[in-house]
Amino acid sequence: MAKKGSQDDLKESSSMRIQKALAQLGVGSRRGIEKAIQENRIEVNNSPAHVGQAVSSKDKIVFDGKLIRLSDETLLPKILLYHKPDGEIVSKSDPKNRPSVFDNLPRLKKEKWVAIGRLDFNTSGLLIFTTYGSFANRLMHPRYEVEREYAVRVLGELTEEQTAQLLSGVSIAIEPDDPDG
């Protein structure tokens, strides 16, 4: 009998919904995987999969005739703190071919890094990256009202009016298609 908190308990707890597990592996989007499940293109342990089904590394998953291997390592979320220097863009692709923060992150075989927030090209600071989409969503989505605090260095002198404006708070509108964030 395994002790509570043993390695076996950890392995048993490393299960997640099939569409999330396969999306995390880069097999497809969650919605695309849900559609494939509804089209009976995915099997778990030789039976048709169903949306929301819990899977673990012990399950045999076949998608369009191909065996998909889940491992406990890929099911566990990864979180990375990164100090972004000036001169890197927080984007995976850039038409101007500028250096990207993603160039310096550890390579992942079947997962992808999600940046939690962004900083401008000429801004340095701490960024958080994760492979866990719901964690990223929890920190970024406005409905969770996660407060953000920024330190700003100003070259030159501020007027009293500018100082008062900064101390009262600054609203920042982020354009969703702006590659410089």
Rosetta blueprint (number, residue, H / E / L):
1 M L
2 A L
3 K L
4 K L
5 G L
6 S L
7 Q H
8 D H
9 D H
10 L H
11 K H
12 E H
13 S H
14 S L
15 S L
16 M E
17 R E
18 I H
19 Q H
20 K H
21 A H
22 L H
23 A H
24 Q H
25 L L
26 G L
27 V L
28 G L
29 S L
30 R H
31 R H
32 G H
33 I H
34 E H
35 K H
36 A H
37 I H
38 Q H
39 E L
40 N L
41 R L
42 I E
43 E E
44 V E
45 N L
46 N L
47 S E
48 P E
49 A L
50 H L
51 V L
52 G L
53 Q L
54 A E
55 V E
56 S L
57 S L
58 K L
59 D L
60 K L
61 I E
62 V E
63 F E
64 D L
65 G L
66 K E
67 L E
68 I E
69 R L
70 L L
71 S L
72 D H
73 E H
74 T H
75 L H
76 L L
77 P L
78 K L
79 I E
80 L E
81 L E
82 Y E
83 H E
84 K E
85 P L
86 D L
87 G L
88 E L
89 I E
90 V L
91 S L
92 K L
93 S L
94 D L
95 P L
96 K L
97 N L
98 R L
99 P L
100 S E
101 V H
102 F H
103 D H
104 N H
105 L L
106 P L
107 R L
108 L L
109 K L
110 K L
111 E L
112 K L
113 W L
114 V E
115 A E
116 I E
117 G L
118 R L
119 L L
120 D L
121 F L
122 N L
123 T L
124 S L
125 G E
126 L E
127 L E
128 I E
129 F E
130 T E
131 T L
132 Y L
133 G H
134 S H
135 F H
136 A H
137 N H
138 R H
139 L H
140 M H
141 H L
142 P H
143 R H
144 Y H
145 E L
146 V L
147 E L
148 R L
149 E L
150 Y L
151 A L
152 V L
153 R L
154 V L
155 L L
156 G L
157 E L
158 L L
159 T L
160 E H
161 E H
162 Q H
163 T H
164 A H
165 Q H
166 L H
167 L H
168 S H
169 G L
170 V L
171 S L
172 I L
173 A L
174 I L
175 E L
176 P L
177 D L
178 D L
179 P L
180 D L
181 G L
